[in-house]
Amino acid sequence: MSKTNQGILLLLIQMALSSAIFSQQDTQYTQYIYSTSSINPAYAGSRNGLSLAALHRSQWAGLDGAPTTLTLNVHSPIGYRGVGLGFSILNEQIGPTSETYFDVDFSYTIKLDRSSNLALGLKASTHFLDVRFSALNQDTSMGYDILLQQDIDNKFSPNVGAGLFYYTNTFYAGISVPRILETKHFKASSISTASERSTYYIMAGHITNVNPSLQFKPAILTKVVMGAPLQIDVSANFMMNDKFLFGVGYRWDAAWNAIFGFNLSDGILLGLAYDREVTALGNTEFNAGSFEVLLRFELLKEYSRNKKQPFF
């Protein structure tokens, strides 16, 4: 790790620990709509069949120790009574920090009429946190920083979440709190503590048929965390001939992004996304932007194979 990059990374860590609090917030995805169960458990089972998605995100490419995220989720309706189940694994690494989540989702869908559905969801989550300050090459010429001398061993904490998801073939809206408990991982007497703040998500999107071969979907995602700035994602997405997907978006005061996708077959979607920061960090020479790769595989039920699936 270069001295410049290491200095920036150490500065970020020291700022986080200066008040003896190391605080986690949920990871933000540009392609969240194709991996919605990660943030809203009520989405589980909404795809009329088995759906499996893997997503990798490299944030601030070019900066050593920058965040990298890998998530895998699978969900499916169970039986014919509106029940959906899902399971997901998420791992995120930021410098010497590693976090892993194991989530189980349960949803129950109520059919309001022939085309409208309201799903209620619950999430059970386990979280493991590990911070290895000893892995850093620290400059000791000015002495030792006590905050960076004690590793945080792998720690376990449980959590729960909930969500609502309303959808038709042309519209969706949801609200969720994937992790309700504001968990502290260490005792107050520890040199550094770790806490999780509840994150609230509000999302909506509407699909319009521009012509027989082109669909247009504007979408919005709002992320609310107590004590942090409001985060709003707005995007304009298109799908051509039920095969090609493309769109642009803006994360308020944070980044522009572009999304590209291709339905390799009726059940396989490949998605790519690129983010470019509009903050001071985005203008630095070591930051080449953020990248995402998504692969989603779906095994639809017999009755839905010939049915056009919603664009979300």
Steps between C-alpha positions, in 0.01 A plus 500: 500500500641838402567759771236732352229234492598365841491850647149557368383163629648561846340844510158354425543238772622749758207733427260210547660403832567849637182486706555129585225391261551286190160516328373286211236596246336283236679469167352695209467330159447672166323187369288467814179435305638166375602395851217658699470228763830624645322814623134391513403151625146540360647465148575131564289279274375781275667366181260204449781248531846429635724807465872498576718811468870567563636856508854633539574869565843664498476852638754778433711282271867596519504565876666219697271380777186650342168320560429178310168320539381156397140390551312185408125465545238242408124518547187323380128466565416194708179316408198695377393683813700819458802399708851590382837407650847635434861471616792735443868539586681834490868565557656847498864588550633851564873509567557288815125467562293197397124464553286198413121474516285185477132585444181292481191666350133408539218665305125462475322643196137610499331527160296820509352436154599324177803723443586654840703338776603609848785306661603515865851387588718413798879458509716315751867597482834407653802728475873433545748789531880481490750790501875432466691820577817289530485446122570871441853637451482779756738795517638486855741795471257712701417223746219243509130577468333290771177480296685307229685252723213274605351269236126443508447125495223341298178592682148363460170685532143414394246736346151509350337698221163559335354636179194561282500463122204589274521408133311450177633426150573872446563651844675425829548678832660384820616604844737301717739493794735206437667532842281642774721448805768763562749245626820579690757226448725587796470616859521869578833437673663386173753727330283498191140392458298413193136591453245453225245771424160416357469581130160575345441444129213645295484396135267533201501455123256510209520321164369660180486339155650765272434275199466121448876448527603759762413533869586799721529483878575804719592392854590652836662364814524704820732392780455648847750447783469693826797735537601473132407709193190394307597292195281498188557295184304592186536310174358467148510144369411345165454147367503433125352189337488332843877449464708815543490711815661839545454803720653796681460615857607757756569449870434839656823688578696176457530345153376455145454146378428298187347153474524249215341156487422215266254213537717212380187282500152505653651423839853644501580870544849653485523853640782757517509836676747786536493785754695824486526712813406868486664566838860609561590131520384451143749755370806332650744328266485163678120465474391338171136468605295207629405185309231234540445165331171312544393154385142389564364154419129420517311173472139598437201286580303333221211745518727804476752394233292645220403804704697820453684576823492852648797729431619483864 
